[in-house]
Structure formats: structure tokens, C-alpha cells
Amino acid sequence: MRSLGIVRKVDHLGRIVIPKELRTSLHLTKGVPMEIFVEEDKVILRKYEVDEACVLTGEITPDNFELSNGMYLSPRGAQMLMDEIKEKTSK
């Protein structure tokens, strides 16, 4: 583990701000889920990535399929998306 020489204080709600440069380099945008681990006296944060989880429902099924942009949809997620598209285009 390498040190970046960055120090942040914990605020009154227990939060720590991850510096913008680090968020940018790790592609951490607002809403990205993070896993939290404890190893002895260390707190480890890691992006939570479930391969092949549906972007709409979060479901992981053998029937999930990958779209051209790398996102996955479950059959239920695909139906939800199709229903919303039909609703939006019929107005």
C-alpha cells in the first residue's frame, strides 16, 4: 500500500472527504457504491462492482445480458426499460 501524503480529518458525522484528484483517477462519481473493509488498524475502501448485475434492478441472474455499452440488464430490468420507453414515446 502506497502513501499519497494526504491527510483528512473525520467530521462530526464520521465522514472523510476523498480528494477530487483521487476520485477522478479512480472514477468515483456521486452515487458509486463502495465496500468497506477493516484489516487490523486499517480501513480499506474499494469500489463495489458486481459483474453482470442489472443496472436497473441489481439482480444477478443467468439470463442477464450485456448491452453494447458494457452495462447488463436482467429480463425484468429490460421489461422495465421497454415499458418506460413506450410510456415516454407515446406522449
mmCIF file as gemmi writes it, N, C-alpha and C atoms, coordinates in Angstrom:
data_model
loop_
_atom_site.group_PDB
_atom_site.id
_atom_site.type_symbol
_atom_site.label_atom_id
_atom_site.label_alt_id
_atom_site.label_comp_id
_atom_site.label_asym_id
_atom_site.label_entity_id
_atom_site.label_seq_id
_atom_site.pdbx_PDB_ins_code
_atom_site.Cartn_x
_atom_site.Cartn_y
_atom_site.Cartn_z
_atom_site.occupancy
_atom_site.B_iso_or_equiv
_atom_site.pdbx_formal_charge
_atom_site.auth_seq_id
_atom_site.auth_asym_id
_atom_site.pdbx_PDB_model_num
ATOM 1 N N . MET Axp A 1 ? 0.852 -1.163 0 1 0 ? 1 A 1
ATOM 2 C CA . MET Axp A 1 ? 0 0 0 1 0 ? 1 A 1
ATOM 3 C C . MET Axp A 1 ? 0.899 1.227 0 1 0 ? 1 A 1
ATOM 4 N N . ARG Axp A 2 ? 0.621 2.165 -0.915 1 0 ? 2 A 1
ATOM 5 C CA . ARG Axp A 2 ? 1.473 3.356 -1.003 1 0 ? 2 A 1
ATOM 6 C C . ARG Axp A 2 ? 0.803 4.545 -0.315 1 0 ? 2 A 1
ATOM 7 N N . SER Axp A 3 ? 1.605 5.398 0.229 1 0 ? 3 A 1
ATOM 8 C CA . SER Axp A 3 ? 1.111 6.603 0.886 1 0 ? 3 A 1
ATOM 9 C C . SER Axp A 3 ? 1.065 7.745 -0.121 1 0 ? 3 A 1
ATOM 10 N N . LEU Axp A 4 ? -0.026 8.479 -0.107 1 0 ? 4 A 1
ATOM 11 C CA . LEU Axp A 4 ? -0.158 9.63 -1 1 0 ? 4 A 1
ATOM 12 C C . LEU Axp A 4 ? 0.195 10.932 -0.296 1 0 ? 4 A 1
ATOM 13 N N . GLY Axp A 5 ? 0.44 10.866 1.002 1 0 ? 5 A 1
ATOM 14 C CA . GLY Axp A 5 ? 0.786 12.072 1.746 1 0 ? 5 A 1
ATOM 15 C C . GLY Axp A 5 ? -0.394 13.003 1.958 1 0 ? 5 A 1
ATOM 16 N N . ILE Axp A 6 ? -1.603 12.475 1.885 1 0 ? 6 A 1
ATOM 17 C CA . ILE Axp A 6 ? -2.814 13.274 2.056 1 0 ? 6 A 1
ATOM 18 C C . ILE Axp A 6 ? -3.43 12.921 3.404 1 0 ? 6 A 1
ATOM 19 N N . VAL Axp A 7 ? -3.77 13.944 4.175 1 0 ? 7 A 1
ATOM 20 C CA . VAL Axp A 7 ? -4.391 13.734 5.48 1 0 ? 7 A 1
ATOM 21 C C . VAL Axp A 7 ? -5.741 14.434 5.49 1 0 ? 7 A 1
ATOM 22 N N . ARG Axp A 8 ? -6.753 13.76 5.948 1 0 ? 8 A 1
ATOM 23 C CA . ARG Axp A 8 ? -8.09 14.333 6.079 1 0 ? 8 A 1
ATOM 24 C C . ARG Axp A 8 ? -8.593 14.038 7.479 1 0 ? 8 A 1
ATOM 25 N N . LYS Axp A 9 ? -9.365 14.978 8.029 1 0 ? 9 A 1
ATOM 26 C CA . LYS Axp A 9 ? -9.953 14.786 9.353 1 0 ? 9 A 1
ATOM 27 C C . LYS Axp A 9 ? -11.36 14.224 9.209 1 0 ? 9 A 1
ATOM 28 N N . VAL Axp A 10 ? -11.758 13.429 10.19 1 0 ? 10 A 1
ATOM 29 C CA . VAL Axp A 10 ? -13.121 12.911 10.268 1 0 ? 10 A 1
ATOM 30 C C . VAL Axp A 10 ? -14 14.027 10.809 1 0 ? 10 A 1
ATOM 31 N N . ASP Axp A 11 ? -15.146 14.294 10.141 1 0 ? 11 A 1
ATOM 32 C CA . ASP Axp A 11 ? -16.025 15.37 10.619 1 0 ? 11 A 1
ATOM 33 C C . ASP Axp A 11 ? -16.952 14.851 11.723 1 0 ? 11 A 1
ATOM 34 N N . HIS Axp A 12 ? -17.827 15.719 12.211 1 0 ? 12 A 1
ATOM 35 C CA . HIS Axp A 12 ? -18.683 15.363 13.347 1 0 ? 12 A 1
ATOM 36 C C . HIS Axp A 12 ? -19.691 14.256 13.019 1 0 ? 12 A 1
ATOM 37 N N . LEU Axp A 13 ? -19.906 13.961 11.755 1 0 ? 13 A 1
ATOM 38 C CA . LEU Axp A 13 ? -20.788 12.866 11.354 1 0 ? 13 A 1
ATOM 39 C C . LEU Axp A 13 ? -20.017 11.604 10.983 1 0 ? 13 A 1
ATOM 40 N N . GLY Axp A 14 ? -18.698 11.618 11.16 1 0 ? 14 A 1
ATOM 41 C CA . GLY Axp A 14 ? -17.874 10.455 10.871 1 0 ? 14 A 1
ATOM 42 C C . GLY Axp A 14 ? -17.457 10.342 9.418 1 0 ? 14 A 1
ATOM 43 N N . ARG Axp A 15 ? -17.599 11.417 8.656 1 0 ? 15 A 1
ATOM 44 C CA . ARG Axp A 15 ? -17.271 11.383 7.23 1 0 ? 15 A 1
ATOM 45 C C . ARG Axp A 15 ? -15.845 11.853 6.974 1 0 ? 15 A 1
ATOM 46 N N . ILE Axp A 16 ? -15.285 11.342 5.89 1 0 ? 16 A 1
ATOM 47 C CA . ILE Axp A 16 ? -13.973 11.767 5.406 1 0 ? 16 A 1
ATOM 48 C C . ILE Axp A 16 ? -14.141 12.079 3.929 1 0 ? 16 A 1
ATOM 49 N N . VAL Axp A 17 ? -13.638 13.223 3.493 1 0 ? 17 A 1
ATOM 50 C CA . VAL Axp A 17 ? -13.725 13.591 2.079 1 0 ? 17 A 1
ATOM 51 C C . VAL Axp A 17 ? -12.552 12.981 1.329 1 0 ? 17 A 1
ATOM 52 N N . ILE Axp A 18 ? -12.879 12.289 0.241 1 0 ? 18 A 1
ATOM 53 C CA . ILE Axp A 18 ? -11.83 11.74 -0.628 1 0 ? 18 A 1
ATOM 54 C C . ILE Axp A 18 ? -11.44 12.843 -1.598 1 0 ? 18 A 1
ATOM 55 N N . PRO Axp A 19 ? -10.164 13.21 -1.67 1 0 ? 19 A 1
ATOM 56 C CA . PRO Axp A 19 ? -9.737 14.315 -2.536 1 0 ? 19 A 1
ATOM 57 C C . PRO Axp A 19 ? -10.185 14.125 -3.991 1 0 ? 19 A 1
ATOM 58 N N . LYS Axp A 20 ? -10.52 15.241 -4.639 1 0 ? 20 A 1
ATOM 59 C CA . LYS Axp A 20 ? -11.03 15.224 -6.008 1 0 ? 20 A 1
ATOM 60 C C . LYS Axp A 20 ? -10.089 14.501 -6.966 1 0 ? 20 A 1
ATOM 61 N N . GLU Axp A 21 ? -8.785 14.745 -6.851 1 0 ? 21 A 1
ATOM 62 C CA . GLU Axp A 21 ? -7.827 14.108 -7.745 1 0 ? 21 A 1
ATOM 63 C C . GLU Axp A 21 ? -7.912 12.583 -7.648 1 0 ? 21 A 1
ATOM 64 N N . LEU Axp A 22 ? -8.072 12.091 -6.431 1 0 ? 22 A 1
ATOM 65 C CA . LEU Axp A 22 ? -8.174 10.653 -6.21 1 0 ? 22 A 1
ATOM 66 C C . LEU Axp A 22 ? -9.497 10.118 -6.748 1 0 ? 22 A 1
ATOM 67 N N . ARG Axp A 23 ? -10.598 10.85 -6.495 1 0 ? 23 A 1
ATOM 68 C CA . ARG Axp A 23 ? -11.901 10.426 -7.028 1 0 ? 23 A 1
ATOM 69 C C . ARG Axp A 23 ? -11.877 10.377 -8.55 1 0 ? 23 A 1
ATOM 70 N N . THR Axp A 24 ? -11.245 11.369 -9.163 1 0 ? 24 A 1
ATOM 71 C CA . THR Axp A 24 ? -11.159 11.407 -10.623 1 0 ? 24 A 1
ATOM 72 C C . THR Axp A 24 ? -10.351 10.232 -11.162 1 0 ? 24 A 1
ATOM 73 N N . SER Axp A 25 ? -9.191 9.995 -10.574 1 0 ? 25 A 1
ATOM 74 C CA . SER Axp A 25 ? -8.329 8.92 -11.079 1 0 ? 25 A 1
ATOM 75 C C . SER Axp A 25 ? -8.947 7.543 -10.876 1 0 ? 25 A 1
ATOM 76 N N . LEU Axp A 26 ? -9.8 7.385 -9.858 1 0 ? 26 A 1
ATOM 77 C CA . LEU Axp A 26 ? -10.445 6.098 -9.587 1 0 ? 26 A 1
ATOM 78 C C . LEU Axp A 26 ? -11.855 6.018 -10.167 1 0 ? 26 A 1
ATOM 79 N N . HIS Axp A 27 ? -12.279 7.078 -10.888 1 0 ? 27 A 1
ATOM 80 C CA . HIS Axp A 27 ? -13.618 7.144 -11.481 1 0 ? 27 A 1
ATOM 81 C C . HIS Axp A 27 ? -14.703 6.98 -10.429 1 0 ? 27 A 1
ATOM 82 N N . LEU Axp A 28 ? -14.547 7.686 -9.305 1 0 ? 28 A 1
ATOM 83 C CA . LEU Axp A 28 ? -15.54 7.656 -8.236 1 0 ? 28 A 1
ATOM 84 C C . LEU Axp A 28 ? -16.453 8.867 -8.401 1 0 ? 28 A 1
ATOM 85 N N . THR Axp A 29 ? -17.613 8.649 -8.966 1 0 ? 29 A 1
ATOM 86 C CA . THR Axp A 29 ? -18.579 9.727 -9.139 1 0 ? 29 A 1
ATOM 87 C C . THR Axp A 29 ? -19.655 9.61 -8.069 1 0 ? 29 A 1
ATOM 88 N N . LYS Axp A 30 ? -20.48 10.633 -7.96 1 0 ? 30 A 1
ATOM 89 C CA . LYS Axp A 30 ? -21.553 10.641 -6.971 1 0 ? 30 A 1
ATOM 90 C C . LYS Axp A 30 ? -22.425 9.4 -7.146 1 0 ? 30 A 1
ATOM 91 N N . GLY Axp A 31 ? -22.687 8.71 -6.059 1 0 ? 31 A 1
ATOM 92 C CA . GLY Axp A 31 ? -23.557 7.546 -6.087 1 0 ? 31 A 1
ATOM 93 C C . GLY Axp A 31 ? -22.865 6.214 -6.314 1 0 ? 31 A 1
ATOM 94 N N . VAL Axp A 32 ? -21.557 6.221 -6.542 1 0 ? 32 A 1
ATOM 95 C CA . VAL Axp A 32 ? -20.826 4.963 -6.755 1 0 ? 32 A 1
ATOM 96 C C . VAL Axp A 32 ? -20.798 4.195 -5.432 1 0 ? 32 A 1
ATOM 97 N N . PRO Axp A 33 ? -21.272 2.932 -5.421 1 0 ? 33 A 1
ATOM 98 C CA . PRO Axp A 33 ? -21.241 2.168 -4.171 1 0 ? 33 A 1
ATOM 99 C C . PRO Axp A 33 ? -19.81 1.775 -3.802 1 0 ? 33 A 1
ATOM 100 N N . MET Axp A 34 ? -19.522 1.822 -2.518 1 0 ? 34 A 1
ATOM 101 C CA . MET Axp A 34 ? -18.193 1.497 -2.016 1 0 ? 34 A 1
ATOM 102 C C . MET Axp A 34 ? -18.299 0.384 -0.98 1 0 ? 34 A 1
ATOM 103 N N . GLU Axp A 35 ? -17.325 -0.527 -1.02 1 0 ? 35 A 1
ATOM 104 C CA . GLU Axp A 35 ? -17.213 -1.56 0.007 1 0 ? 35 A 1
ATOM 105 C C . GLU Axp A 35 ? -16.25 -1.056 1.07 1 0 ? 35 A 1
ATOM 106 N N . ILE Axp A 36 ? -16.506 -1.413 2.31 1 0 ? 36 A 1
ATOM 107 C CA . ILE Axp A 36 ? -15.648 -1.004 3.425 1 0 ? 36 A 1
ATOM 108 C C . ILE Axp A 36 ? -15.149 -2.261 4.132 1 0 ? 36 A 1
ATOM 109 N N . PHE Axp A 37 ? -13.839 -2.355 4.269 1 0 ? 37 A 1
ATOM 110 C CA . PHE Axp A 37 ? -13.204 -3.479 4.945 1 0 ? 37 A 1
ATOM 111 C C . PHE Axp A 37 ? -12.351 -2.942 6.09 1 0 ? 37 A 1
ATOM 112 N N . VAL Axp A 38 ? -12.145 -3.769 7.095 1 0 ? 38 A 1
ATOM 113 C CA . VAL Axp A 38 ? -11.224 -3.443 8.182 1 0 ? 38 A 1
ATOM 114 C C . VAL Axp A 38 ? -10.174 -4.532 8.22 1 0 ? 38 A 1
ATOM 115 N N . GLU Axp A 39 ? -8.916 -4.114 8.244 1 0 ? 39 A 1
ATOM 116 C CA . GLU Axp A 39 ? -7.797 -5.049 8.306 1 0 ? 39 A 1
ATOM 117 C C . GLU Axp A 39 ? -6.847 -4.536 9.373 1 0 ? 39 A 1
ATOM 118 N N . GLU Axp A 40 ? -6.857 -5.19 10.522 1 0 ? 40 A 1
ATOM 119 C CA . GLU Axp A 40 ? -6.1 -4.735 11.687 1 0 ? 40 A 1
ATOM 120 C C . GLU Axp A 40 ? -6.481 -3.298 12.003 1 0 ? 40 A 1
ATOM 121 N N . ASP Axp A 41 ? -5.562 -2.343 11.839 1 0 ? 41 A 1
ATOM 122 C CA . ASP Axp A 41 ? -5.876 -0.947 12.16 1 0 ? 41 A 1
ATOM 123 C C . ASP Axp A 41 ? -6.145 -0.111 10.911 1 0 ? 41 A 1
ATOM 124 N N . LYS Axp A 42 ? -6.456 -0.773 9.8 1 0 ? 42 A 1
ATOM 125 C CA . LYS Axp A 42 ? -6.67 -0.068 8.531 1 0 ? 42 A 1
ATOM 126 C C . LYS Axp A 42 ? -8.127 -0.163 8.112 1 0 ? 42 A 1
ATOM 127 N N . VAL Axp A 43 ? -8.642 0.911 7.53 1 0 ? 43 A 1
ATOM 128 C CA . VAL Axp A 43 ? -9.951 0.908 6.887 1 0 ? 43 A 1
ATOM 129 C C . VAL Axp A 43 ? -9.679 0.938 5.393 1 0 ? 43 A 1
ATOM 130 N N . ILE Axp A 44 ? -10.229 -0.005 4.661 1 0 ? 44 A 1
ATOM 131 C CA . ILE Axp A 44 ? -9.997 -0.113 3.23 1 0 ? 44 A 1
ATOM 132 C C . ILE Axp A 44 ? -11.307 0.141 2.5 1 0 ? 44 A 1
ATOM 133 N N . LEU Axp A 45 ? -11.262 1.087 1.572 1 0 ? 45 A 1
ATOM 134 C CA . LEU Axp A 45 ? -12.419 1.391 0.724 1 0 ? 45 A 1
ATOM 135 C C . LEU Axp A 45 ? -12.136 0.863 -0.669 1 0 ? 45 A 1
ATOM 136 N N . ARG Axp A 46 ? -13.157 0.265 -1.274 1 0 ? 46 A 1
ATOM 137 C CA . ARG Axp A 46 ? -12.998 -0.259 -2.622 1 0 ? 46 A 1
ATOM 138 C C . ARG Axp A 46 ? -14.327 -0.093 -3.358 1 0 ? 46 A 1
ATOM 139 N N . LYS Axp A 47 ? -14.241 0.265 -4.642 1 0 ? 47 A 1
ATOM 140 C CA . LYS Axp A 47 ? -15.465 0.348 -5.433 1 0 ? 47 A 1
ATOM 141 C C . LYS Axp A 47 ? -16.16 -0.997 -5.424 1 0 ? 47 A 1
ATOM 142 N N . TYR Axp A 48 ? -17.46 -0.957 -5.197 1 0 ? 48 A 1
ATOM 143 C CA . TYR Axp A 48 ? -18.249 -2.184 -5.2 1 0 ? 48 A 1
ATOM 144 C C . TYR Axp A 48 ? -18.707 -2.436 -6.621 1 0 ? 48 A 1
ATOM 145 N N . GLU Axp A 49 ? -18.227 -3.506 -7.202 1 0 ? 49 A 1
ATOM 146 C CA . GLU Axp A 49 ? -18.584 -3.849 -8.565 1 0 ? 49 A 1
ATOM 147 C C . GLU Axp A 49 ? -19.014 -5.306 -8.632 1 0 ? 49 A 1
ATOM 148 N N . VAL Axp A 50 ? -20.245 -5.495 -8.993 1 0 ? 50 A 1
ATOM 149 C CA . VAL Axp A 50 ? -20.739 -6.849 -9.178 1 0 ? 50 A 1
ATOM 150 C C . VAL Axp A 50 ? -20.82 -7.072 -10.678 1 0 ? 50 A 1
ATOM 151 N N . ASP Axp A 51 ? -20.039 -8.002 -11.187 1 0 ? 51 A 1
ATOM 152 C CA . ASP Axp A 51 ? -20.077 -8.304 -12.608 1 0 ? 51 A 1
ATOM 153 C C . ASP Axp A 51 ? -21.445 -8.838 -12.978 1 0 ? 51 A 1
ATOM 154 N N . GLU Axp A 52 ? -21.955 -8.333 -14.059 1 0 ? 52 A 1
ATOM 155 C CA . GLU Axp A 52 ? -23.19 -8.807 -14.645 1 0 ? 52 A 1
ATOM 156 C C . GLU Axp A 52 ? -24.437 -8.523 -13.825 1 0 ? 52 A 1
ATOM 157 N N . ALA Axp A 53 ? -24.388 -7.571 -12.895 1 0 ? 53 A 1
ATOM 158 C CA . ALA Axp A 53 ? -25.588 -7.172 -12.153 1 0 ? 53 A 1
ATOM 159 C C . ALA Axp A 53 ? -26.39 -6.203 -13.015 1 0 ? 53 A 1
ATOM 160 N N . CYS Axp A 54 ? -27.698 -6.349 -13.004 1 0 ? 54 A 1
ATOM 161 C CA . CYS Axp A 54 ? -28.581 -5.48 -13.782 1 0 ? 54 A 1
ATOM 162 C C . CYS Axp A 54 ? -28.465 -4.045 -13.276 1 0 ? 54 A 1
ATOM 163 N N . VAL Axp A 55 ? -28.281 -3.101 -14.193 1 0 ? 55 A 1
ATOM 164 C CA . VAL Axp A 55 ? -28.125 -1.698 -13.803 1 0 ? 55 A 1
ATOM 165 C C . VAL Axp A 55 ? -29.421 -1.11 -13.254 1 0 ? 55 A 1
ATOM 166 N N . LEU Axp A 56 ? -30.555 -1.693 -13.576 1 0 ? 56 A 1
ATOM 167 C CA . LEU Axp A 56 ? -31.832 -1.169 -13.091 1 0 ? 56 A 1
ATOM 168 C C . LEU Axp A 56 ? -32.317 -1.844 -11.818 1 0 ? 56 A 1
ATOM 169 N N . THR Axp A 57 ? -32.181 -3.158 -11.747 1 0 ? 57 A 1
ATOM 170 C CA . THR Axp A 57 ? -32.736 -3.895 -10.613 1 0 ? 57 A 1
ATOM 171 C C . THR Axp A 57 ? -31.686 -4.399 -9.637 1 0 ? 57 A 1
ATOM 172 N N . GLY Axp A 58 ? -30.434 -4.485 -10.087 1 0 ? 58 A 1
ATOM 173 C CA . GLY Axp A 58 ? -29.376 -5.052 -9.257 1 0 ? 58 A 1
ATOM 174 C C . GLY Axp A 58 ? -29.369 -6.567 -9.242 1 0 ? 58 A 1
ATOM 175 N N . GLU Axp A 59 ? -30.308 -7.175 -9.975 1 0 ? 59 A 1
ATOM 176 C CA . GLU Axp A 59 ? -30.415 -8.63 -9.995 1 0 ? 59 A 1
ATOM 177 C C . GLU Axp A 59 ? -29.237 -9.27 -10.733 1 0 ? 59 A 1
ATOM 178 N N . ILE Axp A 60 ? -28.827 -10.418 -10.23 1 0 ? 60 A 1
ATOM 179 C CA . ILE Axp A 60 ? -27.812 -11.219 -10.911 1 0 ? 60 A 1
ATOM 180 C C . ILE Axp A 60 ? -28.476 -12.549 -11.238 1 0 ? 60 A 1
ATOM 181 N N . THR Axp A 61 ? -28.756 -12.751 -12.529 1 0 ? 61 A 1
ATOM 182 C CA . THR Axp A 61 ? -29.404 -13.985 -12.957 1 0 ? 61 A 1
ATOM 183 C C . THR Axp A 61 ? -28.62 -14.568 -14.13 1 0 ? 61 A 1
ATOM 184 N N . PRO Axp A 62 ? -28.799 -15.843 -14.395 1 0 ? 62 A 1
ATOM 185 C CA . PRO Axp A 62 ? -28.125 -16.443 -15.559 1 0 ? 62 A 1
ATOM 186 C C . PRO Axp A 62 ? -28.634 -15.858 -16.878 1 0 ? 62 A 1
ATOM 187 N N . ASP Axp A 63 ? -29.803 -15.212 -16.848 1 0 ? 63 A 1
ATOM 188 C CA . ASP Axp A 63 ? -30.398 -14.647 -18.064 1 0 ? 63 A 1
ATOM 189 C C . ASP Axp A 63 ? -30.004 -13.199 -18.322 1 0 ? 63 A 1
ATOM 190 N N . ASN Axp A 64 ? -29.193 -12.601 -17.438 1 0 ? 64 A 1
ATOM 191 C CA . ASN Axp A 64 ? -28.744 -11.224 -17.682 1 0 ? 64 A 1
ATOM 192 C C . ASN Axp A 64 ? -27.948 -11.171 -18.979 1 0 ? 64 A 1
ATOM 193 N N . PHE Axp A 65 ? -28.049 -10.051 -19.677 1 0 ? 65 A 1
ATOM 194 C CA . PHE Axp A 65 ? -27.309 -9.907 -20.926 1 0 ? 65 A 1
ATOM 195 C C . PHE Axp A 65 ? -26.614 -8.553 -20.957 1 0 ? 65 A 1
ATOM 196 N N . GLU Axp A 66 ? -25.504 -8.494 -21.7 1 0 ? 66 A 1
ATOM 197 C CA . GLU Axp A 66 ? -24.69 -7.29 -21.77 1 0 ? 66 A 1
ATOM 198 C C . GLU Axp A 66 ? -25.119 -6.434 -22.958 1 0 ? 66 A 1
ATOM 199 N N . LEU Axp A 67 ? -25.258 -5.129 -22.715 1 0 ? 67 A 1
ATOM 200 C CA . LEU Axp A 67 ? -25.555 -4.178 -23.778 1 0 ? 67 A 1
ATOM 201 C C . LEU Axp A 67 ? -24.262 -3.727 -24.431 1 0 ? 67 A 1
ATOM 202 N N . SER Axp A 68 ? -24.363 -3.015 -25.531 1 0 ? 68 A 1
ATOM 203 C CA . SER Axp A 68 ? -23.177 -2.595 -26.281 1 0 ? 68 A 1
ATOM 204 C C . SER Axp A 68 ? -22.285 -1.642 -25.493 1 0 ? 68 A 1
ATOM 205 N N . ASN Axp A 69 ? -22.848 -0.964 -24.472 1 0 ? 69 A 1
ATOM 206 C CA . ASN Axp A 69 ? -22.051 -0.033 -23.671 1 0 ? 69 A 1
ATOM 207 C C . ASN Axp A 69 ? -21.441 -0.689 -22.432 1 0 ? 69 A 1
ATOM 208 N N . GLY Axp A 70 ? -21.563 -2.018 -22.318 1 0 ? 70 A 1
ATOM 209 C CA . GLY Axp A 70 ? -20.951 -2.732 -21.199 1 0 ? 70 A 1
ATOM 210 C C . GLY Axp A 70 ? -21.861 -2.897 -20 1 0 ? 70 A 1
ATOM 211 N N . MET Axp A 71 ? -23.04 -2.294 -20.016 1 0 ? 71 A 1
ATOM 212 C CA . MET Axp A 71 ? -23.978 -2.457 -18.905 1 0 ? 71 A 1
ATOM 213 C C . MET Axp A 71 ? -24.758 -3.757 -19.086 1 0 ? 71 A 1
ATOM 214 N N . TYR Axp A 72 ? -25.249 -4.286 -17.976 1 0 ? 72 A 1
ATOM 215 C CA . TYR Axp A 72 ? -26.025 -5.519 -18.004 1 0 ? 72 A 1
ATOM 216 C C . TYR Axp A 72 ? -27.474 -5.235 -17.626 1 0 ? 72 A 1
ATOM 217 N N . LEU Axp A 73 ? -28.379 -5.979 -18.219 1 0 ? 73 A 1
ATOM 218 C CA . LEU Axp A 73 ? -29.8 -5.921 -17.895 1 0 ? 73 A 1
ATOM 219 C C . LEU Axp A 73 ? -30.302 -7.321 -17.601 1 0 ? 73 A 1
ATOM 220 N N . SER Axp A 74 ? -31.185 -7.413 -16.627 1 0 ? 74 A 1
ATOM 221 C CA . SER Axp A 74 ? -31.905 -8.662 -16.382 1 0 ? 74 A 1
ATOM 222 C C . SER Axp A 74 ? -33.165 -8.625 -17.239 1 0 ? 74 A 1
ATOM 223 N N . PRO Axp A 75 ? -33.817 -9.759 -17.422 1 0 ? 75 A 1
ATOM 224 C CA . PRO Axp A 75 ? -35.071 -9.73 -18.175 1 0 ? 75 A 1
ATOM 225 C C . PRO Axp A 75 ? -36.088 -8.765 -17.568 1 0 ? 75 A 1
ATOM 226 N N . ARG Axp A 76 ? -36.181 -8.734 -16.237 1 0 ? 76 A 1
ATOM 227 C CA . ARG Axp A 76 ? -37.109 -7.809 -15.583 1 0 ? 76 A 1
ATOM 228 C C . ARG Axp A 76 ? -36.685 -6.361 -15.808 1 0 ? 76 A 1
ATOM 229 N N . GLY Axp A 77 ? -35.393 -6.081 -15.738 1 0 ? 77 A 1
ATOM 230 C CA . GLY Axp A 77 ? -34.885 -4.734 -15.992 1 0 ? 77 A 1
ATOM 231 C C . GLY Axp A 77 ? -35.137 -4.308 -17.429 1 0 ? 77 A 1
ATOM 232 N N . ALA Axp A 78 ? -34.972 -5.236 -18.36 1 0 ? 78 A 1
ATOM 233 C CA . ALA Axp A 78 ? -35.233 -4.935 -19.774 1 0 ? 78 A 1
ATOM 234 C C . ALA Axp A 78 ? -36.702 -4.598 -19.975 1 0 ? 78 A 1
ATOM 235 N N . GLN Axp A 79 ? -37.584 -5.349 -19.32 1 0 ? 79 A 1
ATOM 236 C CA . GLN Axp A 79 ? -39.019 -5.075 -19.446 1 0 ? 79 A 1
ATOM 237 C C . GLN Axp A 79 ? -39.36 -3.714 -18.851 1 0 ? 79 A 1
ATOM 238 N N . MET Axp A 80 ? -38.771 -3.393 -17.704 1 0 ? 80 A 1
ATOM 239 C CA . MET Axp A 80 ? -39 -2.077 -17.092 1 0 ? 80 A 1
ATOM 240 C C . MET Axp A 80 ? -38.562 -0.965 -18.04 1 0 ? 80 A 1
ATOM 241 N N . LEU Axp A 81 ? -37.402 -1.141 -18.655 1 0 ? 81 A 1
ATOM 242 C CA . LEU Axp A 81 ? -36.87 -0.144 -19.575 1 0 ? 81 A 1
ATOM 243 C C . LEU Axp A 81 ? -37.761 -0.008 -20.807 1 0 ? 81 A 1
ATOM 244 N N . MET Axp A 82 ? -38.194 -1.126 -21.362 1 0 ? 82 A 1
ATOM 245 C CA . MET Axp A 82 ? -39.074 -1.081 -22.529 1 0 ? 82 A 1
ATOM 246 C C . MET Axp A 82 ? -40.403 -0.402 -22.192 1 0 ? 82 A 1
ATOM 247 N N . ASP Axp A 83 ? -40.97 -0.708 -21.023 1 0 ? 83 A 1
ATOM 248 C CA . ASP Axp A 83 ? -42.228 -0.081 -20.609 1 0 ? 83 A 1
ATOM 249 C C . ASP Axp A 83 ? -42.065 1.427 -20.476 1 0 ? 83 A 1
ATOM 250 N N . GLU Axp A 84 ? -40.941 1.854 -19.9 1 0 ? 84 A 1
ATOM 251 C CA . GLU Axp A 84 ? -40.706 3.297 -19.731 1 0 ? 84 A 1
ATOM 252 C C . GLU Axp A 84 ? -40.514 3.98 -21.08 1 0 ? 84 A 1
ATOM 253 N N . ILE Axp A 85 ? -39.799 3.344 -21.995 1 0 ? 85 A 1
ATOM 254 C CA . ILE Axp A 85 ? -39.596 3.917 -23.331 1 0 ? 85 A 1
ATOM 255 C C . ILE Axp A 85 ? -40.945 4.052 -24.049 1 0 ? 85 A 1
ATOM 256 N N . LYS Axp A 86 ? -41.776 3.013 -23.981 1 0 ? 86 A 1
ATOM 257 C CA . LYS Axp A 86 ? -43.09 3.079 -24.6 1 0 ? 86 A 1
ATOM 258 C C . LYS Axp A 86 ? -43.926 4.208 -24.015 1 0 ? 86 A 1
ATOM 259 N N . GLU Axp A 87 ? -43.87 4.333 -22.685 1 0 ? 87 A 1
ATOM 260 C CA . GLU Axp A 87 ? -44.632 5.39 -21.999 1 0 ? 87 A 1
ATOM 261 C C . GLU Axp A 87 ? -44.172 6.77 -22.426 1 0 ? 87 A 1
ATOM 262 N N . LYS Axp A 88 ? -42.863 6.962 -22.486 1 0 ? 88 A 1
ATOM 263 C CA . LYS Axp A 88 ? -42.308 8.279 -22.842 1 0 ? 88 A 1
ATOM 264 C C . LYS Axp A 88 ? -42.548 8.644 -24.303 1 0 ? 88 A 1
ATOM 265 N N . THR Axp A 89 ? -42.514 7.64 -25.182 1 0 ? 89 A 1
ATOM 266 C CA . THR Axp A 89 ? -42.662 7.942 -26.614 1 0 ? 89 A 1
ATOM 267 C C . THR Axp A 89 ? -44.113 8.011 -27.061 1 0 ? 89 A 1
ATOM 268 N N . SER Axp A 90 ? -45.035 7.543 -26.23 1 0 ? 90 A 1
ATOM 269 C CA . SER Axp A 90 ? -46.442 7.587 -26.617 1 0 ? 90 A 1
ATOM 270 C C . SER Axp A 90 ? -47.104 8.912 -26.243 1 0 ? 90 A 1
ATOM 271 N N . LYS Axp A 91 ? -46.381 9.78 -25.573 1 0 ? 91 A 1
ATOM 272 C CA . LYS Axp A 91 ? -46.961 11.079 -25.152 1 0 ? 91 A 1
ATOM 273 C C . LYS Axp A 91 ? -46.903 12.089 -26.247 1 0 ? 91 A 1
